[in-house]
Amino acid sequence: MRRLWYVMWKELLELRQDPRLFSIIFLAPVIQLTLLGYAATTDVKDVPLLIVDQDRSPASRQLISRFEASPYFSIAGAVGNVNDVEPWLERGKAWLALTIPADYHEAIDGGRPATLQIIADGTDSSSTGIAMGYAASLVNAYNQELARQRLLAAGQDAPPTAIDARIRVWFNPELESRYFMIPGIVALLLLVITTNLSSMAVVREKELGTLEQLNVTPITRWQLIVGKLLPYAVIGIIDVVLVIAVALLWFRIPLLGSPVLLFVTSGIYLLTTLGLGLFISTISDTQQQAMMTGTFFFLTPMLYLSGFIFPIENMPAVIQPFTYLIPLRYFIVIVRGIFLKGIGWSVLWPQIAALLTWGLVIVGLAVARSRKTLN
Amino acid sequence: MALLSSFLPTIMLSGFIYPISSMPIALQVITYIVPARYFLVALRGVLLKGAGFAVIAPQLGALAIFATLVMLLAARKLKQEWA
């Protein structure tokens, strides 16, 4: 036990030597969460819209004013001819182009169906898909309104709607994508920071040649790895408190579940991220190598396969099994569940068990690998 | 440590995952210092839209300016350390 304590103390003293430590532990997570929290929105608004009004009538202007009034669109410009649309879409200055044909007002006034054309830039397929949905529902609502006005003008009563779907949204009633994203960013930041920091722990000794000295001390492999892990766990817990504070106090994310469970699961998650860092440290020869290995072989695939950005359900069936290897996958379900749904142990235990297993295995692997370097 | 401060911001602020036009204005301004932003627009333009030099010229220009600036900065830093 005393040996473990000495390894811990030695690591803490070494960490104190690093002048950048303060900014990495305290500033990086807070600044990054604040910035990225605002960036991570899948909401689509202010879609740049190009107007091609070939009609130039009160009727067409009324339609355009509908788009202007919508928070989802902002008018990027107007051209007179469909042939002028291409450069706008090509340069990305507009995502959608709304073409109103020259006979639009005649059709509307005459009670005949009018045709509109919407040209969309499909390169960013998901955002454009959402924007097209907004455009379609805007035109639809306007369409129904016109139809009603026509009937009323003809002295008839508007027919009652046949189907009336009433939608209730649970857990995130305002459909704020930020609420969904920020717990994910919390998980991601903890992974990037703690894994990177701890991946330096053992390899630093190799670079300095002090691993040979540790070799001749009676410290066991377990004591070395666990003694290295604990100081980083302290740092990790400070970061957990910081990022959760930013999520709650700055972004006002509701925490519906148990704060205790959130901290306990965060602790288990830190075991996986720090264990991974230590494992990377034992398989690397230099700090630079450790950083490269961590980023390219672990962090990047984890980020894309965790379900944080792309829903796992949408991935090809061949890829989906790989996501089970990623601790971030489990922790994202856990944080989102605790924050937004207020669910607890009874629902989350499979994720928690998976996370704990992953953490113990990776720490075990780090210990097993460290023997080779110690001998 | 440069990695720690550039890895996530590059992915999230480049417009790769989240549309820049949906971000708050202050953040949209910050995206201009992320070089991946320009490369992404140019790459999507060339690959998907068949855009030519004229179309992606602003992006190429921005990348060239960024490259020149960081190279100059690196050279200056190196000189300081050697002196």
Interface residues (C-beta under 8 A of the other chain):
Chain A: R20 I24 A28 Q32 L35 L36 Y38 A39 A40 T41 T42 D43 V44 K45 D46 V47 P48 P87 L89 E90 R91 G92 D121 T123 D124 S127 L188 L189 V192 I193 N196 M291 T295 L299 L303 I309
Chain B: M1 L3 L4 S5 F7 L8 P9 I11 M12 L13 I17 Y18 P19 S21 S22 M23 P24 A26 L27 I30 V41 R44 G45 L48 K49 A51 V55
